[in-house]
Amino acid sequence: MKEFIAVDFETANPKRVSACAIGYAKVSDGNVTETNSYLIKPIGGHASFQSKIHGIKDEHTYNQPEFAGIFPKIESIFDYPLVGHSMFDKQVLNALSDHFDLGLNFSYTDSCSVAKEKLPGLKNHKLKTLVKHFNMPKFRHHDAGEDAIACANIFLKLQGHEIEQNLTEKEKTISEFIGLAKGILADEEVNYKEAYELLYWLEDHDHFSTQHQNLNLITQKALDDDCLDCFESLEIKTMLEKKLKELI
């Protein structure tokens, strides 16, 4: 893929529609040629738990436009394939499109999943780990603009032949879940963003969630208060490990 746009969102509260920052990095002919980032007035306001992660608070966004107001400035990025370092950013973008009736139609590649396929021996496949693995410059993690640049450069390093698979829809869903679960468990802890990514994935895969209600209920319960303590994190981790043993 010679041209693509790497994107990254930060969210202000547990709702996937609550984007409070977007960053993007455009790649042309194998080089990052354009970067930008915007603060966004989030839907539902800021929750303290999320603010502690990325440092964005109401004082930073109260006078910023909502996503619909920023959209005309970034509309052209959807003319390119999008790349994000998890399914989380795709979930956020779809929620924003639905909320503001934007009707977005875009292709999306999860660079984290690509990294798992290409570099199975790494201890995990998070941005920081891959940046270090490829000897890239240090960056400010959870800054949307810098995360997008890191994602773009990582994906450039990862690009190679595509792995072809002929799977049924059920097999694809199970395979996608296994990849998601392995990624979450790679560093043997579950953080809040991973927990929400899991919850959003379960919400989007009703049939799987129905078959694995205990995982769905535990994840929902853990996030009911909009944060994740160490005991809730451990409970999700234990359940994910159990599900992987059942499915692999």
Secondary structure, 3 states (H helix, E strand, C coil): CCCEEEEEEEECCCCCCCEEEEEEEEEECCEEEEEEEEECCCCCCCCHHHHHHHCCCHHHHCCCCCHHHHHHHHHHHHHCCEEECCCHHHHHHHHHHHHCCCCCCCCEEEHHHHHHHHCCCCCCCCHHHHHHHCCCCCCCCCCHHHHHHHHHHHHHHHCCCCCCCCCCHHHHHHHHHHHHHHHHHCCCCCCHHHHHHHHHHHHHCHHHHHHCHHHHHHHHHHCCCCCCCHHHHHHHHHHHHHHHHHHC
